[in-house]
C-alpha cells in the first residue's frame, strides 16, 4: 500500500486519466495504510521526540485555522496536502521494520525519478519551453509541476542512489543507481533551476567529503573528472543563468528580483502576525494584500512562519536539526563496523538528503509537500530499526 501511495505521488496517474481524480486515490491509499498501521502496531507505538514535533506541527496548523484570513481555504489545504504528508511520515516511521524495506522503497523512488529525468530531457530536446525562455515546463505530477520542483524531486533522491550504489550487494541495483546519478544530473541541468543546481552542488560536495574520509583520495580524483565533464556539457545559456544567482542583472526573466521583493513582503507579514500567522496555505493572499500580486514566497521557512507563526516554525526547525543529528549519531555509533556498512551508508544518504532539503527550502515554497516528509520518515524508521536491533542484541547477551 505504501508503494502504491508513492506511485500516486510521483507518477500521478490521475493527471493522465482525469476520471481518477474523483476517487482521491492519494488520500484513500494513505488512509488505508494508516488503518493497517494501527492494526499491526496496536500497543507498540512509541512517541519519540521526532514524532512529538511532527504532531505539534500538525496540531498547530489545525488550532490556528480559526485565525486564518480564510479559514475554509486553510482547512481545505490541510486535508488536501498537509494531512497526507503527516500520514506519510507516520507510515514510514512505524510500518517499515527492516533495512531491506527501506531499500525497496528507495529503488522504487529511483525508478519513478528515472521517468521524470527522461521526461525533462525529452522536453528540453523537443523545445517544450515556457514562453520564449529556454526553461522546460515541468512534469505532470504535482510534485514536478514546474522546473524548480522537478529539479528538487530529482536531486533529493541522489544521496539515496549513492547509498545503494555503495551499500547494495546486487549488481543490478548498483547499475540502476549509477545510471540514475548520470541521468538525474542531466535532467536537473535541463530544468535550468538555480535552486536545483545549488542543491545538487551541496549534495555532491557533502558526499565527496564523507566518502573521501572513508575511501581516500581516489574520490577526489573522480570528482574532479566529473566537474570537468559537467562544465564541458553545460550549455552557455545554462552557465549564464547560474551566474544570475550572484548578479541579478544577468537574470533576463526578472524572477530573481521578483523573488527578493516577495521575500521582503513576506518578512513584513511575519512581523505583523508573529504568533498566529495568516493561515495555512494563505501566504499568497497575505502577499496580495501587500500589493505584490498573486505569488507566494519562495522560501519554505518564511512560508511556514508567515502562515503558522514563529512557534510552529521553531518546531519545524527543531525537527530538521534533530533528524540530522540522529543520523550523525548513528554513523558515529557504527564507525567502521563492516557488518553494518549498509546501514552506515544509508544514514549518510539520509543525512545528506536532509541537509540538501534544508538548503533547498530557502528557494522553494514546499514546507508541507512530500519531499521533506519522505526523508524525515526514512530517518525516523532507520533510527527505530537500528535501536530495536541493538536492544535485541543486548538482551541476547
C-alpha angles and dihedrals in degrees: 000000000000091000089050091052090050090049090053092048097047104031099027101202088187088070091059094041107034093190088072092064093078090061092060089216095181094057093040095050091045091049094049090048089051091053091050090049092053091047095048096041100042108158093359100093116123116191103211124178093273093053091046092051091050090049090051090054091050095045092046092053090053096043091052096051093095089057093052120116084233110023094182092053092049092050091050091049090051093053094040099047123356099049090053091052091049091049090049091054091049092048094051091045097052110020101053108084103169143042090240090059091056090048091051092054090047091053090052091048090052091050092050091048090050085063092053094044092053089045090054093049092047092051092048093050090046092051093239093161137159106262112306095335126102093239121113119235097241133241134308097246116089090240090056099035094124132030094256094053090044091055091047091051091053099043098050091060093052095085090050090052090051091049092052091044090057100033106039121091092202116099094207091055092049091050090048091053095045090051090049093054089057099041095043092052090052091045092052090051089052090058092059086215113162092196089048091053094048091048091048090050091052091049095052093040092054093043092051091050093050097042093046089060090054104034104024135226098335088079090059091051091051090048093053091051090050091051092052091050091047092053092046093052097042114105116235090242090056093053090048091052091050090052089061088070087079100025116044091191090071092058102098092184094057092225094125092056091044092052092049090053090049090052091055091050089047094054089050090053091049092052091049094051105025099156109026100029123202095283139279110302092001103108089104092060090046091053091047089055087055090056098250099121131243098322136116127224113265096224122088094206093050089043092055094043092050093048104036105017136245096293093059089043088055090054090051094050092045090053093052093048091045093053093047091049091049091057092048092050090050092052091049091050093051094044112163096338100143092199089065098039091116091057090044093055091044092053089049091051093050092047092052091046090052092049090045090053092047088056094042090051088073089065105033132062092223105123093133102028124110098258097084096034093057092053093042090051092051090050092050094046094047091051091048094048092048093046093049091049091052092049091050091049092050092050091051092055 
